[in-house]
């Protein structure tokens, strides 16, 4: 096995203090234990998290450890303090669609709720006038009454159309939100899988690549999504 300039925990990236004749070494930070091999004047970790390009793990660190060390909470937001940490940041979760009780959801429906409300008001107001003009027209047979009946009949019909249009739009919106929610749930499944793989990622500073132990693919940090 290749000599290690410094023993590093392959799980969390912390430095490991090794001494001679050690069969195992335990990380004081994360608690994981690893086998140690000794040859001549060198000490080696078990073949774990070796870079697929150089075949060594002396310059290998856990990606999550790199990001954790190089990020700060500023005004409630987690900010990466180095270019490498920015490139290695975990994938962000997909934005969830608004819930029915949320202000945004209600704001989308508000114009159509108002249209339906006004349509109902106009409908209730116009009904008596439509019947009054209709009864008067039937009783008198005066053709001039057709104008009033036509006006109030048009208002009545317009109110019905307004209510129907509002209901149709709300139905379309609800269907659209259901589709968005289904797409979000599918995206969450993919995101959880990506996060699982991200938590297994390692970075080799010698070759400037990220990789998952046991897999042959290794890519630069800027192309990390190809592995996830």
N, C-alpha and C positions, 0 to 999 in steps of 0.2 A: 504494500500500500504506500501511497505517496506521503512524504513527510508533511506534517502540519506545522506552520509557523506559529499558530495559536489555536488552541482548542476552543471551539465555539459550539454552544448548544444548538443542534440542528432544529430544535422545536421552537425556541423563543428567541434565539440569537444572542443570549447572554454569554459572557466569558466563563470558561470552566477552569477551575484551578486543579491541575493534575499534579500528582507526585509519582515517584518511581514505585514500581511493583503494584500498581493499581490494576485490578481486574475489571472494575466497573467505576463509573463516575456519575455522580448525581448532580443535576443542576439545582443550585440553591434557590433559583428564581421560580422555575416552573415545576420542579420536583421530578422531572423525567430522568430516567436512568439509562445509561448507554454502556456498551462494552468497550473496553480499552485494550489496544494491542501495543506491545512494545518491541522494538527491534533496534539493535545497536544503541545509538544515543537519541533515538526519536520515539515519540509516542503517537499513536494513531487512534482515531475513532473507528468504530465499526463502519463498514461501507454503507453509509446512510447519507442521503441527500447529496450524492456526488453529481457534479455538473456533467451533463451529457456531452459537452464539448471538450472540456479539459480533463474530465475524469477525476477531479479532485473536489474536496469539500472544505479546504482550508480558507477559501474566500467566499464561502457560501453562508448566507443568512436567511432566516425566515422572513418572507415578505411582510407578514403582519407585524413582526418585531420592528422592521425598518420603518414602517408607516407609523407605528405607535410612538417610536422615539422622535420622529420628525414631524409631529403634529402638535398644535396647540389649540386650546379652546379660547376663541376670541369672540366676545359678545354673544356667547351661546352657540357659535358656529365652530366647527372643527376645521382648522386651516393648516394645510401642509406647509412646512417651512423650508422645503428643499424641492428641487426639480424632480429628483428621483422619487421622493415620497408622493408628489403629485401624479407621476406616471404610474406608481404602484397602488394608488388609492383603490379600495374595493369598488366594484360597480354599484352605482346608486340604485336603490329600489325604484321600481316604476311608480309613477304618480297615480294614486288611487282616484277613481271618479268620485264626485261629491255624493254624500249620503242624502237621502230624502229630507232629513231634518236640518241639513246644513244651509247657511245663508245663500251660498252660491246656487245650490239646487233650487231653492225657493225663488231666487232672483230670475232664473231662467224661465220659470213657469208664471211669474207674476204678471207679465203683459197679457197672457192668455186667460189667467184667472180673472183679471179685470175686464177683459173683453166679454167673457162669459157672464160675469156679474152685471155689467151694463146691458148685455143682451137680455138677461132675465128681467131687469127693471123695465126696459123698453117694452118687452113682450107683455108684461103684466099691465103696464099703462095703456098699451094699444088695444088690448083685447076688448074692453068695454066700448071703446069708440068704434071698433070694427063692427061689433054686433049692433050697436045703436044705429049706425049708418045703414047696415044691411037690413035691419028691421024697418027702418024708415023708407028705404028704397022699395021693399016688398009691399009695404002698406000703401004708399002713395003712387008708386010706379013712375015717379018723377025722374027722368033721365039725368037731370042736373045733379042729383044726389050721387051719381056714379063717381063724380070727381072726388068728393069727400071719402067715399068708400074706397076708391082706388088709392088715395093718399095714405089713409090709415092701414089699408091692406098691405101697401108697399112697406110701411114702417114695420108692421107685424112680420112680414116675410123676411125683411132685412134683419130683424132681431133673431129670428130662427136661424138664419144663415150665419149670423155672428156667433151664436152659441154653438152651432155645429162645427164651424171652422175652429173655434177655440178648443172644443173637445177633440177634434181630429189632430190638431197640432200637439196637444198635451199627450195624446196617445202615441204620436210619433216620437215625441221627446222621451217618454218613458221607455219605449222600445229601444231608442238610441242609447239611453243610459244603461239599459240591460246589456246591450251589446258591448258597451265600454267596460262594464263590470266583468263580463265574461273574458274580454281581451286582457283586462288587468289581472284577473286570476291566472290566466295562462302565462302572462308575463312574470307574475310572482313565482310561479313554478320554475320558470327558466332562471329567474334571478337567484332563487334559493340554491339551485344547482350550481350556478356560477360562484356564489359565495362559498359553497362547500369546496369547490376546486380552488378558489382564491386562498382559502385557509390552509391549503396544502402546498401553496407556491413557495419556491425558494429563489433567491437571487444570487448569482455568481458575479462578484465585482471584477474578477479577472477577465471574464468574457462578456460582461455586461448583458447577461441574458437571464430570463426567468424560466423556471421549469418546475415540473412536478416529479418527485422521485419515482423512479420506475417507468417513466415515460421518456421516449427518445426526443420528443419535440422540445426545442429551446428557442425562444424568440427574444428580441430586445424589449425592454420595458414598455416602449411606445406601442408595441404590438401585443401586449399582454392579453387583449380580448380574444386573440386567436386561440389561446389555450383554454380560456374560460368557456 
